[in-house]
Amino acid sequence: MSEHIPDPARQHPNGPARPRTVLLRGGEVHSPADPFATAMVVEGDRIAWVGEEGAADSFAEGVDEVIPLDGALVTPAFTDAHVHTTATGLALTGLDLSGAGTLTDALTRIRGYAAARQADRILLGHGWDASAWPEGRPPSRAELDAATGGRPLYLTRVDVHSAVVTTALLDLVPGVRELAGFRADAPLTGDAHHAVRQAAYATVTPAQRAEVQRAALARAASLGIGSVHECAGPDISGEDDFTALLALAREGNGPRVVGYWAEMVATAKDAQRIRELGAIGAAGDLFADGSLGSHTAHLHAPYADSPRHTGAAHLDAEAVAAHVAACTEAGLQAGFHAIGDAALTGVVDGVRAAAERVGLDRIRAARHRVEHAEMLTERTIAGFADLALTASVQPAFDAAWGGEDGMYAARLGADRARTLNPYAALLKAGVPLALGSDSPVTPLDPWGTVRAAVFHRTRAHGISARAAFTAHTRGGWRAIGRDDAGVLVPGAPADYAVWRTGELLVQAPDERVERWSTDPRSGTPGLPDLTPGNDLPVCLRTVVGGRTVFGPPNE
């Protein structure tokens, strides 16, 4: 095992002195080891046995605890492969404008929040999306100044790639008006945005940070999420935030946290510093470009609604090649945030150039990754497959902004919008998928994420429920170099969730919705029926490394 890959046994050092043995019985266990399994034995932090009810009696006398499932479904715990934990916690506990349906509604919420938080030095909020508002514009600086009574306010767009702020906040950041991305009365992007974000987050005290991080991890655990990939970096959250989160996770009371640090690597010393922070990779939100919603994703052709603009390129192919080659030489995972087709072309070309320097086999073995990967083409998909790049993707983006009348179509035109997020083509090409939320950009919602991947707004891009579920469980583990986890088989880490759900179905692998079967001869574990309109499963218990992190505590 590579030293930088998390070992489940080491992430939860405060476990009991001797391995406890737990028998779960009387339910449905989603396991490729036995598609008819109704029971499971956990010994310490590992799965010890999976099988049918009749054989479970032989274990009943020797276990420390028996958990009756009463027909519940047991699955591997989900892995959310792209999360911003502190920002998620702030959205959960603070000003969240994701539900605001109009500009007027947003301003009313801002005014009420400011009145209720008189002690806050800087007001923090998230989630506005003017593309969905009838007014068609974000709040002006004058409107924000009036709503807050002239107090500092930092308010991120739903994609977190731009923000609106008050005059009082600008006045706290010397030189911000001269930075790239500053416009007199428009959302801030680029360097100007990063500068005000750093100033705003610097006011969050360690105690407040711990509180919101715990809130985010507790929310994840309540949804059956056993691991999250924290995508941090100097332009996102800061070293103190990152190291504090990893320390909190090591207490072992919630989901595992696997950390990525988005900083360029040029030397072995750079790589060692990133390891010392606790990161397993110089990856995550290492920005090759921005976002479609903020008009900052880098495109080959101009935006349909901004015909002179092709977005922002933060890295070229040479910079990508240098970073990937240096990381590969250091045994460190590399990766990038890339959304636009031009950005993805640059990433693929750069990784291919790195392969020419250090060898294709070494590049493939490193499992470098790309976040979002939305505007792929046949050429870049082939490049992902050839270079063994993991696509860390967010199906909820398509659910929120896809379709003929969605934000993607407004930004790109309907024809280009239909090409986005081609999950079926990625799987067909053999590209590894890991699913996530990019929370707080879209909410933590693992079953909703699986549903969005199946019922893609562009029908040809949808994938089977089985493939989506695998990408959201085992796929996240494989993305960090672990092939022995994310599945309920003997010897695997005991990370699982228990669900109340309806009838389980087996989906034919070559169809999205038409052919469903309950035929036991399929020999395939069933999954909930995720057809839109049906209730999603409800989490009853989440267990990480054999320890209950949500639900009734172990006896």
C-alpha positions as CSV (number, residue, x, y, z in Angstrom):
1,M,0.0,0.0,0.0
2,S,1.3,3.4,-1.0
3,E,2.1,5.5,2.1
4,H,-0.1,8.4,1.0
5,I,-3.2,6.3,0.6
6,P,-5.4,6.3,3.7
7,D,-5.7,3.0,5.6
8,P,-9.1,2.6,7.2
9,A,-7.6,1.0,10.2
10,R,-5.4,4.1,10.8
11,Q,-8.1,6.7,10.3
12,H,-10.0,5.7,13.4
13,P,-7.4,5.0,16.1
14,N,-9.8,5.3,19.1
15,G,-11.6,2.1,18.4
16,P,-12.1,-0.6,21.1
17,A,-9.2,-2.6,22.4
18,R,-10.4,-5.9,20.9
19,P,-12.3,-6.2,17.7
20,R,-16.1,-6.2,18.4
21,T,-18.1,-8.6,16.3
22,V,-21.5,-7.5,15.0
23,L,-24.1,-9.6,13.2
24,L,-26.7,-7.8,11.0
25,R,-29.5,-10.1,9.9
26,G,-33.0,-10.2,8.4
27,G,-32.5,-7.6,5.6
28,E,-31.1,-7.3,2.1
29,V,-27.3,-7.0,1.8
30,H,-26.0,-5.5,-1.4
31,S,-23.0,-7.7,-2.0
32,P,-21.4,-9.1,-5.2
33,A,-20.2,-12.0,-3.0
34,D,-23.7,-13.2,-2.6
35,P,-26.6,-11.5,-4.5
36,F,-29.1,-13.3,-2.2
37,A,-27.4,-12.2,1.1
38,T,-29.6,-11.3,4.0
39,A,-27.0,-11.1,6.7
40,M,-23.5,-9.8,7.4
41,V,-20.9,-10.2,10.1
42,V,-18.5,-7.3,10.9
43,E,-15.4,-8.0,13.0
44,G,-13.7,-4.8,14.2
45,D,-13.2,-2.5,11.2
46,R,-13.7,-5.2,8.5
47,I,-16.4,-7.2,6.9
48,A,-16.0,-10.8,8.0
49,W,-18.8,-12.7,6.3
50,V,-21.8,-12.1,4.0
51,G,-24.4,-14.7,3.4
52,E,-28.0,-15.9,3.7
53,E,-30.1,-16.0,6.8
54,G,-30.0,-19.7,7.3
55,A,-26.2,-19.6,7.8
56,A,-26.4,-16.6,10.2
57,D,-27.4,-18.8,13.2
58,S,-23.9,-20.3,13.4
59,F,-22.6,-16.8,14.2
60,A,-25.3,-15.7,16.7
61,E,-23.8,-17.1,19.8
62,G,-20.3,-15.7,19.3
63,V,-21.0,-12.0,18.5
64,D,-21.0,-9.0,20.7
65,E,-24.2,-7.5,19.1
66,V,-27.0,-8.6,16.9
67,I,-28.7,-5.9,14.8
68,P,-32.1,-6.9,13.4
69,L,-32.5,-5.3,10.1
70,D,-36.3,-5.9,9.8
71,G,-36.1,-6.0,6.0
72,A,-33.8,-2.9,5.6
73,L,-31.2,-2.7,2.9
74,V,-27.5,-2.7,3.7
75,T,-25.2,-1.1,1.1
76,P,-21.6,0.2,1.1
77,A,-21.5,3.7,2.4
78,F,-21.3,6.3,-0.3
79,T,-18.2,8.3,-1.1
80,D,-18.7,12.0,-2.1
81,A,-15.7,12.6,-4.3
82,H,-15.8,16.4,-4.3
83,V,-16.8,18.4,-1.2
84,H,-15.9,21.8,0.4
85,T,-16.6,20.9,4.0
86,T,-16.4,24.3,5.8
87,A,-18.3,26.0,3.0
88,T,-20.9,23.3,3.3
89,G,-21.2,23.8,7.0
90,L,-21.5,27.6,6.6
91,A,-24.3,27.0,4.1
92,L,-26.1,24.6,6.4
93,T,-25.8,26.9,9.4
94,G,-25.8,30.4,7.8
95,L,-27.3,32.4,4.9
96,D,-28.3,30.0,2.1
97,L,-29.9,31.6,-0.9
98,S,-30.3,28.4,-2.9
99,G,-34.0,28.5,-2.3
100,A,-34.5,32.2,-3.3
101,G,-36.7,32.3,-6.3
102,T,-36.3,36.0,-7.2
103,L,-33.9,38.9,-6.6
104,T,-36.5,40.5,-4.3
105,D,-36.7,37.3,-2.3
106,A,-32.9,37.1,-2.0
107,L,-32.7,40.7,-0.8
108,T,-35.4,40.1,1.8
109,R,-33.4,37.1,3.1
110,I,-30.2,39.0,3.2
111,R,-31.9,41.8,5.2
112,G,-33.3,39.4,7.7
113,Y,-30.0,37.5,8.1
114,A,-28.1,40.8,8.7
115,A,-30.6,41.9,11.3
116,A,-30.3,38.5,13.1
117,R,-26.5,38.4,13.1
118,Q,-25.5,41.7,14.6
119,A,-22.4,40.3,16.2
120,D,-20.8,38.9,13.0
121,R,-17.9,41.0,11.8
122,I,-18.5,39.8,8.2
123,L,-21.7,38.3,6.9
124,L,-21.3,35.1,4.9
125,G,-23.7,33.6,2.5
126,H,-24.0,31.3,-0.5
127,G,-26.2,30.0,-3.2
128,W,-27.7,32.8,-5.4
129,D,-28.3,32.0,-9.0
130,A,-29.5,35.0,-11.0
131,S,-29.9,32.8,-14.1
132,A,-33.0,31.3,-12.5
133,W,-34.5,34.7,-11.4
134,P,-37.1,36.6,-13.4
135,E,-35.1,39.8,-12.9
136,G,-32.2,38.1,-14.7
137,R,-29.4,39.8,-12.7
138,P,-27.7,39.5,-9.3
139,P,-28.1,42.2,-6.6
140,S,-26.2,45.4,-7.2
141,R,-23.7,46.6,-4.7
142,A,-26.0,49.5,-3.7
143,E,-28.8,47.0,-3.0
144,L,-26.5,44.9,-0.9
145,D,-25.2,47.9,1.0
146,A,-28.8,48.9,1.8
147,A,-29.9,45.4,2.8
148,T,-27.0,45.0,5.2
149,G,-27.0,48.5,6.6
150,G,-23.6,49.1,5.2
151,R,-21.9,46.0,6.8
152,P,-19.4,43.7,5.1
153,L,-21.0,40.9,3.2
154,Y,-19.5,38.1,1.1
155,L,-22.1,36.2,-0.9
156,T,-21.0,33.5,-3.4
157,R,-22.9,32.4,-6.5
158,V,-24.1,28.9,-6.5
159,D,-21.0,27.7,-8.4
160,V,-18.7,29.5,-6.0
161,H,-16.7,30.9,-8.9
162,S,-18.0,34.5,-8.4
163,A,-19.4,36.5,-5.6
164,V,-21.2,39.7,-4.9
165,V,-20.0,41.8,-2.0
166,T,-20.8,45.1,-0.2
167,T,-18.7,48.2,-0.4
168,A,-17.7,47.7,3.3
169,L,-16.0,44.4,2.4
170,L,-14.1,45.9,-0.5
171,D,-12.8,48.6,1.8
172,L,-11.3,45.9,4.0
173,V,-9.2,44.4,1.2
174,P,-6.5,46.8,0.1
175,G,-5.9,46.8,-3.6
176,V,-8.8,44.6,-4.6
177,R,-10.1,47.1,-7.0
178,E,-7.0,46.8,-9.1
179,L,-7.0,43.0,-9.3
180,A,-8.1,40.9,-12.2
181,G,-11.7,40.0,-12.0
182,F,-12.9,43.2,-10.3
183,R,-15.7,45.1,-12.0
184,A,-17.3,48.2,-10.6
185,D,-20.8,46.8,-10.1
186,A,-20.7,43.2,-11.1
187,P,-19.9,39.9,-9.4
188,L,-16.2,39.5,-8.6
189,T,-14.2,36.7,-10.3
190,G,-10.6,35.6,-10.5
191,D,-8.0,37.2,-8.3
192,A,-10.4,39.8,-6.9
193,H,-12.8,37.1,-5.8
194,H,-10.0,35.1,-4.2
195,A,-8.8,38.1,-2.3
196,V,-12.2,38.9,-0.8
197,R,-12.9,35.3,0.0
198,Q,-9.6,35.1,2.0
199,A,-10.6,38.2,3.9
200,A,-14.1,36.9,4.6
201,Y,-13.0,33.5,5.8
202,A,-10.2,34.9,7.9
203,T,-12.9,36.2,10.3
204,V,-14.2,32.7,11.0
205,T,-12.8,31.7,14.4
206,P,-11.4,28.2,15.1
207,A,-14.4,27.4,17.3
208,Q,-16.8,28.6,14.6
209,R,-14.9,26.6,12.0
210,A,-15.0,23.4,14.0
211,E,-18.8,23.9,14.6
212,V,-19.6,24.2,10.9
213,Q,-17.2,21.4,9.9
214,R,-19.0,19.1,12.4
215,A,-22.3,20.2,11.0
216,A,-21.3,19.3,7.5
217,L,-19.8,15.9,8.4
218,A,-22.9,15.1,10.5
219,R,-25.1,15.9,7.6
220,A,-23.0,13.7,5.3
221,A,-23.2,10.8,7.8
222,S,-27.0,11.2,8.1
223,L,-27.2,10.6,4.4
224,G,-25.2,7.4,4.3
225,I,-21.9,9.0,3.2
226,G,-18.9,7.3,4.8
227,S,-16.2,9.2,3.0
228,V,-15.7,12.7,1.5
229,H,-12.9,14.0,-0.7
230,E,-12.1,17.5,0.6
231,C,-11.0,19.7,-2.3
232,A,-9.0,22.5,-0.6
233,G,-6.3,24.9,-1.6
234,P,-4.7,28.2,-1.0
235,D,-7.4,30.0,-3.1
236,I,-10.3,28.1,-1.5
237,S,-10.1,27.7,2.2
238,G,-6.5,28.0,3.5
239,E,-4.1,25.7,5.3
240,D,-5.5,26.1,8.8
241,D,-9.0,25.2,7.6
242,F,-7.6,22.1,5.8
243,T,-5.4,20.8,8.6
244,A,-8.1,21.4,11.2
245,L,-10.6,19.4,9.2
246,L,-8.3,16.5,8.8
247,A,-7.6,16.6,12.5
248,L,-11.3,16.6,13.3
249,A,-11.8,13.6,11.0
250,R,-9.1,11.6,12.7
251,E,-11.2,11.7,15.9
252,G,-13.3,9.1,14.1
253,N,-16.7,10.3,15.0
254,G,-17.9,10.9,11.4
255,P,-17.1,10.2,7.8
256,R,-13.6,9.7,6.7
257,V,-12.0,12.8,5.0
258,V,-9.5,12.4,2.2
259,G,-7.8,15.6,1.5
260,Y,-6.6,17.2,-1.8
261,W,-4.6,20.4,-1.9
262,A,-4.8,22.5,-5.1
263,E,-1.3,23.8,-5.5
264,M,1.2,23.5,-8.3
265,V,4.1,21.1,-7.8
266,A,7.5,21.8,-9.4
267,T,9.9,19.9,-7.1
268,A,10.1,17.0,-4.7
269,K,10.1,19.6,-1.9
270,D,6.8,21.0,-3.1
271,A,5.3,17.5,-3.1
272,Q,6.7,16.8,0.4
273,R,5.1,20.0,1.8
274,I,1.7,18.9,0.4
275,R,2.1,15.5,2.0
276,E,3.0,17.2,5.3
277,L,-0.3,19.1,5.2
278,G,-2.0,15.7,5.1
279,A,-3.1,15.8,1.5
280,I,-2.9,12.7,-0.7
281,G,-2.7,14.7,-3.9
282,A,-2.0,18.1,-5.5
283,A,-5.3,18.0,-7.1
284,G,-9.0,18.8,-6.7
285,D,-9.8,22.4,-7.5
286,L,-6.5,23.2,-9.1
287,F,-8.1,25.5,-11.6
288,A,-7.6,25.1,-15.3
289,D,-10.6,27.3,-15.8
290,G,-13.8,28.5,-14.0
291,S,-17.5,27.7,-14.4
292,L,-20.2,28.0,-17.0
293,G,-22.6,29.9,-14.8
294,S,-20.0,32.6,-14.1
295,H,-18.9,32.7,-17.8
296,T,-15.4,31.7,-16.6
297,A,-15.2,28.1,-18.0
298,H,-12.6,28.2,-20.9
299,L,-14.3,27.5,-24.3
300,H,-13.0,27.0,-27.8
301,A,-15.9,29.0,-29.2
302,P,-17.6,32.0,-27.5
303,Y,-20.5,31.8,-25.1
304,A,-23.9,32.0,-26.8
305,D,-25.0,34.7,-24.4
306,S,-21.7,36.6,-24.4
307,P,-20.5,36.2,-28.0
308,R,-17.1,38.0,-27.5
309,H,-16.1,36.0,-24.5
310,T,-14.5,32.5,-24.2
311,G,-13.9,32.4,-20.5
312,A,-10.7,32.2,-18.5
313,A,-7.7,29.9,-19.0
314,H,-5.7,29.6,-15.7
315,L,-3.3,26.9,-16.9
316,D,-2.0,26.0,-20.3
317,A,-0.9,22.5,-21.5
318,E,2.8,23.2,-20.6
319,A,1.9,24.1,-17.0
320,V,-0.3,21.0,-16.8
321,A,2.5,18.8,-18.1
322,A,5.0,20.2,-15.7
323,H,2.7,19.7,-12.7
324,V,1.7,16.1,-13.7
325,A,5.3,15.1,-14.4
326,A,6.5,16.4,-11.1
327,C,3.7,14.8,-9.2
328,T,4.3,11.5,-10.9
329,E,8.0,11.6,-10.2
330,A,7.2,12.3,-6.5
331,G,4.6,9.5,-6.3
332,L,1.8,12.0,-5.7
333,Q,-1.6,12.1,-7.3
334,A,-2.2,15.2,-9.6
335,G,-5.5,16.6,-10.9
336,F,-7.3,19.6,-12.1
337,H,-10.6,21.4,-12.1
338,A,-11.6,21.7,-15.8
339,I,-15.1,22.3,-17.2
340,G,-14.9,24.0,-20.6
341,D,-13.9,22.2,-23.8
342,A,-10.7,24.3,-24.2
343,A,-9.7,23.7,-20.6
344,L,-10.2,19.9,-21.0
345,T,-8.2,20.0,-24.2
346,G,-5.4,21.7,-22.4
347,V,-5.5,19.2,-19.6
348,V,-5.5,16.1,-21.8
349,D,-2.7,17.6,-24.0
350,G,-0.7,18.4,-20.9
351,V,-1.1,15.0,-19.3
352,R,-0.1,13.4,-22.6
353,A,3.0,15.6,-22.8
354,A,3.8,14.5,-19.2
355,A,3.5,10.9,-20.3
356,E,6.1,11.5,-23.0
357,R,8.5,12.7,-20.3
358,V,8.0,10.1,-17.5
359,G,6.3,7.2,-19.3
360,L,2.7,6.3,-20.0
361,D,2.6,3.4,-17.6
362,R,3.6,5.6,-14.7
363,I,1.0,8.2,-15.6
364,R,-1.7,5.5,-15.8
365,A,-0.6,4.0,-12.5
366,A,-0.8,7.3,-10.7
367,R,-4.6,7.6,-11.3
368,H,-4.5,11.4,-11.8
369,R,-8.0,12.9,-11.8
370,V,-10.1,15.7,-13.4
371,E,-12.9,17.4,-11.5
372,H,-16.2,18.2,-13.3
373,A,-15.0,17.3,-16.9
374,E,-18.3,18.6,-18.4
375,M,-17.6,19.7,-22.0
376,L,-15.9,16.6,-23.2
377,T,-15.4,15.7,-26.9
378,E,-14.7,12.3,-28.5
379,R,-11.0,13.3,-28.6
380,T,-10.8,14.2,-24.9
381,I,-12.8,11.2,-23.8
382,A,-10.3,9.0,-25.7
383,G,-7.5,10.9,-24.0
384,F,-9.0,10.3,-20.5
385,A,-9.2,6.5,-21.4
386,D,-5.7,6.3,-22.7
387,L,-4.2,8.2,-19.8
388,A,-6.4,6.5,-17.2
389,L,-7.7,9.8,-15.9
390,T,-10.5,9.5,-13.3
391,A,-13.5,11.7,-14.1
392,S,-14.8,13.1,-10.8
393,V,-18.2,14.3,-11.9
394,Q,-21.4,15.8,-10.4
395,P,-24.6,14.5,-11.9
396,A,-26.6,17.0,-9.9
397,F,-25.2,19.7,-12.2
398,D,-27.1,18.3,-15.1
399,A,-30.2,17.9,-13.0
400,A,-30.0,21.6,-11.9
401,W,-28.8,23.3,-15.1
402,G,-29.2,20.8,-18.0
403,G,-32.2,20.5,-20.4
404,E,-33.4,22.5,-23.3
405,D,-34.3,25.5,-21.1
406,G,-31.6,25.3,-18.5
407,M,-28.6,27.5,-17.7
408,Y,-26.3,25.4,-19.9
409,A,-28.5,26.0,-22.9
410,A,-28.6,29.7,-22.1
411,R,-24.8,29.9,-21.8
412,L,-23.9,27.6,-24.8
413,G,-26.9,27.2,-27.0
414,A,-29.0,24.0,-27.0
415,D,-26.7,22.1,-29.4
416,R,-23.6,22.5,-27.3
417,A,-25.5,22.0,-24.1
418,R,-26.6,18.6,-25.2
419,T,-23.0,17.4,-25.3
420,L,-22.3,18.1,-21.6
421,N,-21.6,15.4,-19.0
422,P,-21.5,12.4,-21.3
423,Y,-21.4,9.7,-18.6
424,A,-22.4,6.8,-20.9
425,A,-19.6,7.7,-23.4
426,L,-17.1,7.9,-20.6
427,L,-18.1,4.4,-19.3
428,K,-18.1,2.9,-22.7
429,A,-14.6,4.2,-23.3
430,G,-13.4,2.7,-20.0
431,V,-12.9,5.9,-18.1
432,P,-13.2,5.5,-14.3
433,L,-16.0,7.6,-12.8
434,A,-16.3,8.9,-9.2
435,L,-19.5,10.7,-8.3
436,G,-19.8,13.7,-6.0
437,S,-21.8,16.8,-5.2
438,D,-19.2,19.7,-5.1
439,S,-21.2,20.7,-2.0
440,P,-22.3,23.4,-1.3
441,V,-22.6,24.0,-5.1
442,T,-25.2,21.2,-5.1
443,P,-26.4,19.6,-1.9
444,L,-25.0,16.4,-0.3
445,D,-27.5,13.9,-1.7
446,P,-26.1,10.5,-2.7
447,W,-29.2,8.7,-3.9
448,G,-30.3,11.9,-5.7
449,T,-26.9,11.9,-7.4
450,V,-27.3,8.3,-8.5
451,R,-30.8,9.2,-9.8
452,A,-29.5,12.2,-11.7
453,A,-26.8,10.1,-13.4
454,V,-29.5,7.5,-14.5
455,F,-32.1,10.0,-15.6
456,H,-29.8,12.4,-17.3
457,R,-31.5,15.3,-19.1
458,T,-29.8,14.3,-22.3
459,R,-31.1,10.7,-22.5
460,A,-28.1,9.3,-24.4
461,H,-25.7,10.3,-21.6
462,G,-27.6,8.4,-18.8
463,I,-26.1,5.3,-17.3
464,S,-27.5,2.3,-15.4
465,A,-28.4,2.5,-11.8
466,R,-25.8,-0.2,-11.1
467,A,-23.0,1.8,-12.8
468,A,-24.0,5.0,-11.1
469,F,-24.2,3.4,-7.7
470,T,-20.8,1.7,-8.2
471,A,-19.3,5.1,-9.2
472,H,-20.6,6.7,-6.0
473,T,-19.4,3.9,-3.7
474,R,-16.4,1.9,-5.1
475,G,-15.5,4.6,-7.6
476,G,-14.6,7.1,-4.9
477,W,-12.2,4.6,-3.3
478,R,-10.6,3.7,-6.6
479,A,-10.1,7.3,-7.3
480,I,-7.7,7.5,-4.3
481,G,-5.9,4.3,-5.3
482,R,-7.9,1.8,-3.2
483,D,-9.4,-1.2,-5.0
484,D,-10.3,-3.2,-1.8
485,A,-13.0,-0.9,-0.5
486,G,-16.5,0.5,-1.3
487,V,-18.0,-3.0,-1.6
488,L,-19.4,-5.4,1.0
489,V,-17.2,-8.5,0.7
490,P,-15.1,-10.3,3.3
491,G,-11.9,-8.4,4.1
492,A,-13.3,-5.0,2.9
493,P,-13.5,-2.0,5.3
494,A,-16.7,-2.1,7.3
495,D,-18.1,1.2,5.8
496,Y,-21.8,0.6,5.2
497,A,-25.2,2.2,5.5
498,V,-28.6,0.8,6.4
499,W,-31.6,2.0,4.5
500,R,-35.4,2.0,4.7
501,T,-36.5,1.6,1.1
502,G,-39.1,0.1,-1.2
503,E,-38.9,-2.9,-3.4
504,L,-35.5,-3.7,-4.8
505,L,-35.1,-4.1,-8.6
506,V,-32.4,-5.3,-10.9
507,Q,-31.9,-3.1,-13.9
508,A,-30.9,-4.6,-17.3
509,P,-27.4,-3.2,-18.0
510,D,-28.2,-2.0,-21.5
511,E,-31.2,0.0,-20.6
512,R,-31.9,3.1,-18.6
513,V,-35.5,2.6,-17.5
514,E,-37.5,0.4,-19.7
515,R,-36.6,-3.1,-18.5
516,W,-36.6,-3.8,-14.8
517,S,-36.6,-7.2,-13.3
518,T,-37.0,-8.9,-9.9
519,D,-36.0,-12.2,-11.4
520,P,-33.6,-13.8,-8.9
521,R,-31.9,-15.7,-11.7
522,S,-30.1,-12.5,-12.6
523,G,-27.7,-13.1,-9.8
524,T,-27.2,-9.4,-9.4
525,P,-27.9,-7.5,-6.1
526,G,-30.9,-5.2,-6.4
527,L,-31.2,-1.5,-5.9
528,P,-34.1,0.8,-5.0
529,D,-36.3,2.0,-7.9
530,L,-35.0,5.5,-8.5
531,T,-37.6,6.5,-11.1
532,P,-38.4,10.2,-10.6
533,G,-41.4,10.6,-8.3
534,N,-40.5,7.6,-6.1
535,D,-39.3,8.3,-2.6
536,L,-35.5,7.9,-2.2
537,P,-34.2,5.6,0.5
538,V,-34.0,6.9,4.1
539,C,-30.7,6.3,6.0
540,L,-31.2,4.5,9.3
541,R,-27.5,3.9,10.2
542,T,-24.1,4.8,8.9
543,V,-21.0,2.9,10.0
544,V,-17.4,3.8,9.2
545,G,-14.6,1.5,10.0
546,G,-17.0,-0.6,12.2
547,R,-18.1,2.4,14.2
548,T,-21.6,3.9,14.1
549,V,-21.4,7.6,13.1
550,F,-25.1,8.0,12.5
551,G,-28.1,6.2,14.0
552,P,-28.5,4.1,17.1
553,P,-25.1,3.7,18.8
554,N,-23.5,0.2,19.1
555,E,-24.1,-1.5,22.4
